[in-house]
Amino acid sequence: MLRKRARKACLPCHKRKVKCNGAWPCDVCQGYGYDCEYAAESEKPGKKLQIDVKTTSTVMTDAMAGKDLRSDHNPRVTESVPNDLKNRHVPGKSYVLVEVPNGKALKLSSAPFPESLISRYTTSYSAVAFPRDLGHSFRMPSAPRLHCFAWHMGTRRESQPSLGDRLFDQISLQDALKYANIYFERVHPVLAILDQSHAIQTCNKAWNLKQMPIDVEATVCGLVALGSLFEAHSKAWEKESGVVHQAQHLLEISVSQPPSQLSLKFVIAWVLRAVYLRCTSRPHLSWMASCNAIHLAEAIGLHQEFREMDALQQRSQEAIGEETAYRRRAFWIAISLNRLFSMEYGRSPLRLDFVSCLPITEDDNLASMNDFIAICEQLPSFSNDATQPDREVESLKIHMERLSRISVHVPPLALVKAEVCFVLYRRMRFLESRMTATQTETVLSIILAGLEEAQSLTNIGSSWWNVVGVSFQSVCVLLAIDNPASLALLPTAMNTLGSIARAYNTNLVREALHTAAQLIHGLRTKKMEEVRGIEQALDVSGVHQIPEPDAQDIQMMPELPWGLDWPIECDGGWMEMLFDPDMFQDITSIQ
């Protein structure tokens, strides 16, 4: 029996030497998000393929050294290197691999899922880059490519992922658009990582064509799942769990199955999953999801600024700015979320080397996102040096003061601000540092603002994780401060927590309410024991059984001339003189 073969393979399948079914788009390109293209009929396939392979091959240059090793056959393949870094000596210079398909303009008409640059990142001292570095040092005309040579024995074939049912087969376009709009209404103001018009356009295109790259599908799954979660005062959508499972399956492909699916869209999808898990599941899972977002961001070089790339210069300035903005937003939001989730959970946040990604530019439409990033930046790195706790305490106080000066534009950010405040306070308490009256007032004002916004979000049925978290932690911090001002806020905190319990009536919220009540009972018991000790001191003395002294029988000390300036610290014999009746009479006569 003869094996059936496609009459002609598409260019991506031919280049990668994988089986192609000859359709457009073919199964491989549709599954992995490649641009499915075929050689023109008027040209010989071999000749056309030779041209395409040359123009889409990868050329690596040393970014930090500013070398230019590009050949004439690779005019659109370059490496990220900001101008201000080209002449700067940075230990551990990095490579950012960039590949741009030839003959097709890179458009952002489908942003935030654009046909963006395919980028990979590594350092020049890595095992992957070392052979190429050696070739450069030997002045080889054709240095070895950036490749994981001798990575393993190659005794097993790599397994290929199975996609199963696609999202557009599981839910309708109407449901996708409904929950996408809810996402942009409730989540987007805080995490402005996507663009609403482009996302809606992408959904329409995907459901009409019945095809969608898997990284785009994972992102759509994330925003639909969050939209369903944040639907006000409604029971869980019956298809939400299926959408979440689909996102989990697709995201697993990005980190654990070959070929590794590395793209900006997968970074965004991991960020959305981290937020969803933080609102619905255990802390370890959301923390791990945020870590995966950071790892993928580093893998594609999001932490490196590449606005000055020659490949980008061939595109319009609008496209350059838009793609650069999306990369910056994805990177800084991913970093901020990982830092927040890590500090809350008591884990170490991920820190990347050689970060050159510039901050997000000021924009009125991104004000809340910039506030979110600024708030999370007040989470400092904790020191392991136990010999200098005073220095860390001073740093914590500085961050607390900076946090107090950040104004927020949307209610959820008041809760994030309270979360960061609690992290700083708990660390200061661990270091046994006493706060000043001003610092205590700052903490109490942040708590009050957080409780007010938690109540307002409860009233509209918003499911942010920190609605109940801030309310519960507020009770804990107020009890820990334990002064008249903090205890006066306890009724407000408990009233908010009770309101949340009545609105949601879940086991976790009821558990938080009863635990907070137990802590209050604990403090009351402690204070009652202290009062009981004071009462016992009065009882054992028998003071109630002994008559009070008669004031007339008490020998009064002669009235002293208190108008004089009396020495305090060193009396120099003044006290003996004062209680000598003769000397006292002399002083009185002198006066």
PyMOL commands that set and color helices and strands:
alter all, ss='L'
color gray80, all
select helices_A, chain A and resi 11-16+27-32+45-55+83-86+130-137+167-170+173-186+196-209+214-229+240-256+264-280+283-299+310-313+317-345+364-376+389-404+411-430+437-459+466-481+484-504+507-540+543-545+551-553+574-578+581-590
alter helices_A, ss='H'
color red, helices_A
select strands_A, chain A and resi 94-99+118-123
alter strands_A, ss='S'
color yellow, strands_A
deselect
rebuild
show_as cartoon
